[in-house]
Amino acid sequence: MRPTSQLLLLLFLACISLLPIQAPAADKLQKGQNLTDSNGDTLLSAGGSFTLGFFSPGVSTKRYLGIWFSVSNDTVYWVANRDQPLVDKSGMLVFNDAATLVLLDGARRTVWSSDFTGGSSASVAQLLDSGNLVLRNGSSVAYPWQSFDYPSDTLLPGMKLGKNFWTGTEWQLTSWRSADDPSPGEYRRTLETKGLPELILWRGNVKTHRSGPYNGLYFNGVPEASTYMNMYPLHVTGLTARPTEITYGYTAEPGAPLTRVVVNHTGVAERLVWNTDTGAWISFFSRGARDITCDAYGKCGAFGLCDPEAALSGFCGCVPGFRPISTSAWQMKQYVGGCQRDAVLECRAGKTTDRFKVVPGVKLPDTQNATVDIDVASLEECKARCYANCSCLAYAAADIRGGGNRSGCILWTDAIVDLRLIDSKQDLYLRLSKSEFGMYRLSIYAFLPSMVFFVLEGN
């Protein structure tokens, strides 16, 4: 080879060595690397469970950057540019020199970026096998930015819902607008941080469904969770006097199938588990805002009791010792007006002849305005507290992990709302006048369109 040719070759190789490396590793982007939609570039997590790339949902032609389950390409769990879709395949995701992920359109304008501005402390962007897209420095597990902090409509193992009281950060799920549009829809799922933690489904600012309070094992209104807790243990933090944050999440035991909790665009919250034999998602629980039985929040009004097996009576009745405020409204299946007492309570200055009636096997009422003391040692102590307080209308154990030795205390001093019968191990103890405990006492209400039946039970 001639000296001139050798010199040109060396110069060419030197120039190539100075160019930024554009080809990413399978699960990582180094600074200066990018993913280009037109090339079909993706990141694949190390175990192959999740894929990051560009997609068009359903029949839409708009382009989004998202993360999906590799076994189910149309199951997208996270979307970066929910509100700002790309119009074509000219998009590019860049991990720039400022250690920020930036999504650019065809004109190279910023459409979305990670909000981390920590400079060079992050050296790599990586898609973990948990599905979490993180910025990290080397092998550090301290992530300056992670996608798990910005949920879309799906909760995966290791994610959380709730609130940090120091920073004001709140984690919640927001449904897609439609099956073809991942922009934020009208349904949200949040963790209620007043009273006992419970999951709330909202439509706009209207509460449409709640899970029931956390009882130390699972959310009281989702007893079927006990059947899969061995695979997906729940974790609720912040059950202390002055928590810095209250959060809910879950983990997946080694070998457990892929799972997700999602709020879909129709207002249904459900846990889905991947069946490798059929190649399909199986529903382990499903709760919807539009359920016609007992899932709709406050369906039977104050002091109403919803029975999902009582279709002939419109599912609604009153708790023992109460009757409908408007019989005519209930005959027309208008139940939200609720119920009123048959007999006035007798309690003055801590002296009372009232007694407590057990309402067994229920999803406990809304605890948002209830008083909760998780440190109460026994149900008997909880009863004594309620008995001594003339404003206390009902009580229940807060924690059932002790089985028969249940602990913690919930006291209701306002009207109880959203009470329903359910296959539950928890009971509500309702304050009634002593007159309700005579020779005969009211135990069941049954409502038919034309009349009210009072079913009496002897001592």
KABELWO-V504817 format. One record per pair of residues at least 12 apart in sequence whose C-alpha atoms are under 10 Angstrom apart, sorted by the first residue. I is the first residue (numbers start at 0). J is the second residue. Records with the same first field share a line. If there is no record, write none. Layout:
I=J + J
This chain:
18=31
19=31 + 32
20=32 + 33
21=33 + 34 + 93
22=34 + 40
23=40 + 41 + 42
24=41 + 42 + 43 + 125
25=40 + 41 + 42 + 43 + 44 + 45 + 47 + 50 + 125 + 126
26=41 + 42 + 43 + 44 + 45 + 46 + 47 + 49 + 50 + 51 + 124 + 125 + 126 + 127 + 128 + 132
27=41 + 42 + 43 + 44 + 45 + 94 + 123 + 124 + 125 + 126 + 127 + 132 + 133 + 134
28=42 + 92 + 93 + 94 + 95 + 100 + 122 + 123 + 124 + 125 + 126 + 134
29=93 + 94 + 95 + 96 + 98 + 121 + 122 + 123 + 124 + 125
30=93 + 94 + 95 + 96 + 97 + 98 + 99 + 100 + 119 + 121 + 122 + 123 + 124
31=93 + 94 + 95 + 96 + 97 + 98
32=92 + 93 + 94 + 95 + 96 + 123 + 124
33=91 + 92 + 93 + 94 + 95 + 100 + 101 + 102
34=51 + 52 + 53 + 90 + 91 + 92 + 93 + 94 + 102
35=52 + 53 + 88 + 89 + 90 + 91 + 92 + 93 + 102 + 103
36=52 + 53 + 54 + 62 + 63 + 64 + 87 + 88 + 89 + 90 + 91 + 92
37=53 + 87 + 88 + 89 + 90 + 91
38=88 + 89 + 91
39=52 + 53 + 54 + 88
40=52 + 53 + 91 + 92
41=53 + 66
42=66 + 125 + 126 + 127 + 132
43=66 + 69 + 125 + 126 + 127 + 128 + 130
44=69 + 125 + 126 + 127 + 128 + 129 + 130 + 131 + 132
45=125 + 126 + 127 + 128 + 129
46=127 + 128 + 129
47=68 + 69 + 70 + 127 + 128 + 130
48=67 + 68 + 69 + 70 + 71 + 127 + 128 + 129 + 130 + 257
49=66 + 67 + 68 + 69 + 70 + 71 + 72 + 75 + 76 + 126 + 127 + 128 + 129 + 130 + 131
50=65 + 66 + 67 + 68 + 69 + 70 + 72 + 75 + 126 + 127 + 128 + 130
51=64 + 65 + 66 + 67 + 68 + 69 + 75 + 77 + 78 + 125 + 126 + 130 + 132
52=64 + 65 + 66 + 67 + 78 + 91 + 92
53=65 + 66 + 78 + 85 + 88 + 90 + 91 + 92
54=66 + 67 + 72 + 73 + 75 + 78 + 88
55=73 + 84 + 85 + 87 + 88 + 179 + 180 + 181
56=73 + 74 + 75 + 177 + 178 + 179 + 180 + 181
57=73 + 177 + 178 + 179 + 180
58=178 + 179 + 180
59=178 + 179 + 180
60=84 + 85 + 86 + 87 + 88 + 179
61=83 + 84 + 85 + 86 + 87 + 88 + 179 + 180
62=80 + 81 + 83 + 84 + 85 + 86 + 87 + 88 + 89 + 90
63=78 + 79 + 80 + 81 + 82 + 83 + 84 + 85 + 86 + 87 + 88 + 90 + 102 + 181
64=77 + 78 + 79 + 80 + 81 + 84 + 85 + 90 + 91 + 92 + 102 + 111
65=77 + 78 + 79 + 80 + 81
66=78 + 79 + 126 + 130 + 131 + 132 + 146
67=130
68=130 + 257 + 258
70=257 + 273 + 275 + 278 + 279
71=273 + 278 + 279 + 280
74=280
75=151 + 152 + 153 + 181
76=130 + 150 + 151 + 152 + 153 + 154 + 155 + 259 + 260 + 261
77=130 + 131 + 132 + 146 + 147 + 149 + 150 + 151 + 152 + 153 + 154 + 181
78=146 + 149 + 150 + 151 + 152 + 181 + 182
79=102 + 110 + 111 + 112 + 113 + 146 + 149 + 150 + 151 + 181
80=102 + 110 + 111 + 112 + 181 + 182
81=111 + 151 + 175 + 176 + 180 + 181 + 182 + 183
82=110 + 111 + 180 + 181 + 182 + 183
83=110 + 111 + 182
84=104 + 110 + 111 + 180 + 181 + 182
85=102 + 103 + 104 + 105 + 110
86=104 + 105
87=104 + 105
88=104 + 105
89=103 + 104 + 105 + 106 + 107
90=102 + 103 + 104 + 105 + 106 + 107 + 108 + 109 + 110
91=103 + 104 + 105 + 107 + 109 + 110
92=104 + 109 + 110 + 111 + 112
93=112 + 124
94=112 + 113 + 122 + 123 + 124 + 134
95=119 + 122
96=118 + 119 + 121 + 122
97=115 + 116 + 117 + 118 + 119 + 120 + 121 + 122
98=113 + 115 + 116 + 117 + 118 + 119 + 120 + 121 + 122 + 123 + 124 + 134 + 135 + 143
99=112 + 113 + 114 + 115 + 116 + 117 + 118 + 119 + 121 + 122 + 123 + 124 + 134 + 144
100=112 + 113 + 114 + 115 + 123 + 124 + 133 + 134 + 144
101=113 + 114
113=133 + 134 + 144 + 145 + 146
114=143 + 144 + 145
115=134 + 143 + 144 + 145
116=143 + 144
117=143 + 144
119=136
120=134 + 135 + 136 + 137 + 142 + 143
121=133 + 134 + 135 + 136 + 137 + 139 + 141 + 142 + 143 + 144
122=134 + 135 + 136 + 137
123=135 + 136 + 137 + 138
124=136 + 142 + 144 + 145
125=145
126=145 + 146
129=147 + 155 + 156 + 157 + 158 + 251
130=146 + 147 + 155 + 156 + 157 + 158
131=145 + 146 + 147 + 148 + 155 + 156 + 157 + 158
132=144 + 145 + 146 + 147
133=145 + 146 + 147 + 148
134=146
146=158
147=159 + 170
148=160 + 168 + 169 + 170 + 171
149=169 + 170 + 171 + 172
150=170 + 171 + 172 + 173
151=170 + 171 + 172 + 173 + 174 + 175 + 181 + 182 + 183 + 187 + 261 + 262
152=171 + 172 + 173 + 174 + 175 + 181 + 183 + 184 + 186 + 187 + 188 + 259 + 260 + 261 + 262 + 263 + 264 + 268
153=171 + 172 + 173 + 174 + 188 + 259 + 260 + 261 + 262 + 263 + 268 + 269 + 270
154=171 + 172 + 248 + 249 + 258 + 259 + 260 + 261 + 262 + 270
155=248 + 249 + 250 + 251 + 257 + 258 + 259 + 260 + 261
156=231 + 232 + 233 + 248 + 249 + 250 + 251 + 252 + 257 + 258 + 259 + 260
157=234 + 247 + 248 + 249 + 250 + 251
158=170 + 246 + 247 + 248 + 249 + 250
159=171 + 172 + 190 + 234 + 235 + 245 + 246 + 247 + 248 + 249
160=172 + 188 + 189 + 190 + 191 + 198 + 235 + 245 + 246 + 247 + 248
161=188 + 189 + 190 + 191 + 192 + 196 + 197 + 198 + 235 + 236 + 237 + 244 + 245 + 246 + 247 + 248
162=189 + 190 + 191 + 192 + 237 + 243 + 244 + 245 + 246 + 247
163=237 + 242 + 243 + 244 + 245 + 246
164=241 + 242 + 243 + 244 + 245
165=242 + 243 + 244
166=243 + 244
167=244
168=244
169=189 + 190 + 244 + 245 + 246
170=188 + 189 + 190 + 246 + 247
171=187 + 188 + 189 + 190 + 198
172=186 + 187 + 188 + 189 + 190 + 200 + 260 + 261 + 262 + 263 + 268
173=185 + 186 + 187 + 188 + 189 + 200 + 201 + 261 + 262 + 263 + 264
174=186 + 187 + 188 + 202 + 261 + 262 + 263 + 264 + 265 + 266 + 267 + 268
175=187 + 262 + 263 + 264 + 265 + 266
176=263 + 264 + 265
177=263 + 264 + 265
178=263 + 264 + 265
180=264
181=264
183=264
184=202 + 203 + 262 + 263 + 264 + 265 + 266
185=201 + 202 + 203 + 204 + 263 + 264 + 265 + 266
186=200 + 201 + 202 + 203 + 204 + 205 + 206 + 207 + 262 + 263 + 264 + 265 + 266 + 267 + 268 + 288
187=199 + 200 + 201 + 202 + 203 + 204 + 206 + 207 + 262 + 263 + 264 + 266 + 268
188=200 + 201 + 202 + 206 + 208 + 209 + 261 + 262 + 266 + 268
189=201 + 209 + 246 + 247
190=209 + 210 + 245 + 246 + 247
191=209 + 212 + 245 + 246 + 366 + 367
192=237 + 238 + 244 + 245 + 246 + 366 + 367
193=245 + 366 + 367 + 368 + 369 + 370 + 371
194=212 + 365 + 366 + 367 + 368 + 369 + 370 + 371 + 372 + 409 + 410
195=211 + 212 + 213 + 214 + 218 + 238 + 365 + 366 + 367 + 368 + 369 + 370 + 371 + 372 + 373 + 397 + 409
196=210 + 211 + 212 + 213 + 214 + 218 + 235 + 236 + 237 + 238 + 245 + 246 + 247 + 366 + 367
197=209 + 210 + 211 + 212 + 213 + 214 + 217 + 218 + 219 + 220 + 235 + 247 + 365 + 366 + 367
198=210 + 211 + 212 + 213 + 218 + 220 + 247
199=211 + 268 + 296
200=262 + 266 + 267 + 268 + 286 + 287 + 288 + 295 + 296
201=266 + 288 + 296
202=266 + 288
205=296
206=288 + 295 + 296 + 297
207=266 + 287 + 288 + 289 + 290 + 294 + 295 + 296 + 297 + 298
208=266 + 267 + 268 + 286 + 287 + 288 + 289 + 290 + 293 + 294 + 295 + 296 + 297 + 298 + 417
209=221 + 286 + 287 + 288 + 294 + 295 + 296 + 297 + 362 + 364 + 365 + 417
210=222 + 286 + 294 + 296 + 362 + 363 + 365
211=361 + 362 + 363 + 364 + 365 + 366 + 417 + 418 + 419
212=362 + 363 + 364 + 365 + 366 + 367 + 397 + 398
213=233 + 234 + 235 + 238 + 247 + 397 + 398 + 399
214=396 + 397 + 398 + 399 + 400 + 406 + 407 + 425
215=233 + 234 + 235 + 238 + 397 + 398 + 399 + 400 + 401 + 407
216=228 + 232 + 233 + 234 + 235 + 398 + 399 + 400
217=232 + 233 + 234 + 235 + 398 + 399 + 400
218=233 + 362
219=361 + 362 + 363 + 397 + 399 + 421 + 422 + 423 + 424 + 425
220=286 + 294 + 361 + 362 + 363 + 364 + 418 + 419 + 420 + 421 + 422 + 423 + 425
221=284 + 285 + 286 + 362 + 421 + 422 + 423
222=284 + 362 + 421 + 422 + 423 + 424
223=283 + 284 + 422 + 423
224=270 + 283 + 284
226=283
227=283
228=249 + 250 + 251 + 252
229=251 + 252 + 255
230=249 + 250 + 251 + 252 + 253 + 254 + 255 + 256 + 258
231=248 + 249 + 250 + 251 + 252 + 253 + 255 + 256 + 258
232=248 + 249 + 250 + 251 + 252
233=247 + 248 + 249 + 250 + 251
234=246 + 247 + 248 + 249 + 250
235=247 + 248 + 249
236=248
238=372 + 373 + 374
239=372 + 373 + 374
240=371 + 372 + 373 + 374
255=272 + 273
256=271 + 272 + 273 + 274 + 275
257=271 + 272 + 273 + 274 + 275 + 280
258=270 + 271 + 272 + 273 + 274 + 280 + 281 + 282 + 283
259=271 + 272 + 273 + 280 + 282
260=272 + 282 + 283 + 284 + 285
261=285
262=285 + 286 + 287
263=287
265=287 + 288 + 289
266=286 + 287 + 288 + 289 + 290
267=285 + 286 + 287 + 288 + 289 + 290
268=284 + 285 + 286 + 287 + 288
269=281 + 282 + 283 + 284 + 285 + 286 + 287
270=282 + 283 + 284 + 285 + 286
271=283 + 284 + 285
272=284
291=307 + 310 + 313 + 314
292=305 + 306 + 307 + 308 + 309 + 310 + 313 + 314 + 315
293=305 + 306 + 307 + 308 + 313 + 314 + 315 + 417 + 418 + 419 + 420 + 421
294=307 + 417 + 419
295=417
296=365 + 416 + 417 + 418
297=334 + 335 + 336 + 337 + 364 + 365 + 415 + 416 + 417 + 418 + 419
298=314 + 315 + 333 + 334 + 335 + 336 + 337 + 416 + 417 + 418 + 419
299=313 + 314 + 315 + 316 + 317 + 323 + 329 + 332 + 333 + 334 + 335 + 336 + 337 + 338 + 416 + 417 + 418 + 419
300=315 + 316 + 317 + 323 + 333 + 334 + 335 + 336 + 337 + 338 + 414 + 415 + 416 + 417 + 418
301=317 + 318 + 323 + 324 + 334 + 335 + 336 + 337 + 338 + 339 + 364 + 413 + 414 + 415 + 416 + 417 + 418
302=316 + 317 + 318 + 319 + 320 + 321 + 322 + 323 + 336 + 337 + 338 + 339 + 340 + 364 + 414 + 415 + 416 + 417 + 418 + 429
303=315 + 316 + 317 + 318 + 319 + 321 + 322 + 323 + 334 + 335 + 336 + 337 + 338 + 339 + 414 + 415 + 416 + 417 + 418 + 419
304=316 + 317 + 318 + 319 + 337 + 338 + 358 + 361 + 362 + 364 + 415 + 416 + 417 + 418 + 419 + 420 + 444
305=317 + 318 + 361 + 362 + 417 + 418 + 419 + 420 + 421
306=361 + 418 + 419 + 420 + 421
307=419 + 420 + 421
308=420 + 421
309=445 + 446
310=447
311=445 + 446 + 447 + 448
312=329 + 330 + 332 + 444 + 445 + 446 + 447 + 448 + 451
313=329 + 330 + 331 + 332 + 333 + 334 + 445 + 446 + 447 + 448
314=332 + 334 + 419 + 445 + 446
315=329 + 332 + 333 + 334 + 335 + 337 + 419 + 444 + 445 + 446
316=329 + 334 + 337 + 338 + 419 + 443 + 444 + 445 + 446 + 451
317=334 + 337 + 338 + 339 + 340 + 418 + 442 + 443 + 444 + 445 + 446
318=338 + 339 + 340 + 356 + 358 + 418 + 419 + 429 + 441 + 442 + 443 + 444
319=340 + 341 + 356 + 357 + 358 + 429 + 430 + 431 + 435 + 440 + 441 + 442 + 443 + 444
320=338 + 339 + 340 + 341 + 342 + 343 + 356 + 429 + 430 + 431 + 432 + 434 + 435 + 436 + 440 + 441 + 442 + 443 + 444
321=337 + 338 + 339 + 340 + 341 + 342 + 431 + 441 + 442 + 443 + 444
322=337 + 338 + 339 + 340 + 341 + 444 + 451 + 453
323=335 + 336 + 337 + 338 + 339 + 340 + 341 + 444 + 446 + 451
324=336 + 337 + 338 + 339 + 340
325=337 + 338 + 339
326=338 + 446 + 448 + 449 + 450 + 451
327=448 + 449 + 450 + 451
328=448
329=446 + 447 + 448 + 449 + 450 + 451
330=446 + 447 + 448 + 449 + 450 + 451
331=447 + 448 + 449
332=446 + 447 + 448
337=414 + 416
338=414
339=414
340=431 + 432
341=431 + 432 + 434 + 435 + 441
342=431 + 432 + 433 + 434 + 435
343=431 + 432 + 433 + 434
344=389 + 392 + 430 + 431 + 432 + 433 + 434
345=389 + 431 + 432 + 433
346=386 + 387 + 388 + 389 + 390 + 432
347=387 + 388 + 389 + 390
348=387 + 388 + 389
349=386 + 387 + 388 + 389 + 390
350=386 + 387 + 388 + 389
351=386 + 387 + 388 + 389 + 432 + 433
352=386 + 431 + 432 + 433 + 434
353=386 + 389 + 430 + 431 + 432 + 433 + 434 + 435 + 436
354=386 + 428 + 429 + 430 + 431 + 432 + 433 + 434 + 435 + 436
355=382 + 385 + 386 + 392 + 393 + 394 + 427 + 428 + 429 + 430 + 431 + 432 + 433 + 435 + 436
356=393 + 427 + 428 + 429 + 430 + 431 + 432 + 435 + 436 + 442
357=393 + 394 + 395 + 426 + 427 + 428 + 429 + 430
358=418 + 419 + 420 + 425 + 426 + 427 + 428 + 429 + 442
359=420 + 421 + 422 + 423 + 424 + 425 + 426 + 427 + 428
360=419 + 420 + 421 + 422 + 423 + 424 + 425 + 426 + 427
361=418 + 419 + 420 + 421 + 422 + 423 + 424 + 425 + 426 + 427
362=417 + 418 + 419 + 420 + 421 + 422 + 423 + 424 + 425 + 426 + 427
363=394 + 395 + 396 + 397 + 409 + 415 + 416 + 417 + 418 + 419 + 420 + 421 + 423 + 425 + 426 + 427
364=393 + 395 + 411 + 414 + 415 + 416 + 417 + 418 + 419 + 427
365=411 + 414 + 415 + 416 + 417 + 418
366=409 + 410 + 411 + 413 + 415 + 416
367=411
368=410 + 411 + 412 + 413 + 414 + 415
369=391 + 393 + 394 + 408 + 409 + 410 + 411 + 412 + 413 + 414 + 415
370=391 + 394 + 408 + 409 + 410 + 411 + 412
371=394 + 395 + 396 + 397 + 407 + 408 + 409 + 410 + 411
372=396 + 397 + 406 + 407 + 408 + 409 + 410
373=396 + 397 + 398 + 406 + 407 + 408 + 409
374=397 + 398 + 406 + 407 + 408
375=396 + 397 + 398 + 405 + 406 + 407 + 408 + 409
376=396 + 404 + 405 + 406 + 407 + 408
377=396 + 397 + 398 + 401 + 403 + 404 + 405 + 406 + 407 + 408
378=394 + 395 + 396 + 397 + 398 + 403 + 404 + 405 + 406 + 407 + 408 + 409
379=396 + 404 + 405 + 406 + 408
380=406 + 407 + 408
381=394 + 395 + 396 + 397 + 406 + 407 + 408 + 409 + 410
382=394 + 395 + 396 + 408 + 409 + 410 + 428
384=408 + 410
385=408 + 409 + 410 + 411 + 412 + 428 + 430
386=430
388=410 + 412
389=412 + 430
390=410 + 411 + 412 + 413
391=410 + 411 + 412 + 413 + 429 + 430
392=410 + 411 + 412 + 413 + 414 + 415 + 428 + 429 + 430 + 431
393=409 + 410 + 411 + 412 + 413 + 414 + 415 + 427 + 428 + 429 + 430 + 431
394=408 + 409 + 410 + 411 + 412 + 426 + 427 + 428 + 429 + 430
395=407 + 408 + 409 + 410 + 411 + 425 + 426 + 427 + 428 + 429
396=408 + 409 + 410 + 425 + 426 + 427 + 428
397=409 + 410 + 425
398=425
399=424 + 425
402=424
405=425
409=427
410=428
411=429
415=429
436=457 + 458
437=457 + 458
438=455 + 456 + 457 + 458
439=454 + 455 + 456 + 457 + 458
440=453 + 454 + 455 + 456 + 457 + 458
441=453 + 454 + 455 + 456 + 457
442=454 + 455 + 456 + 457
443=455 + 456
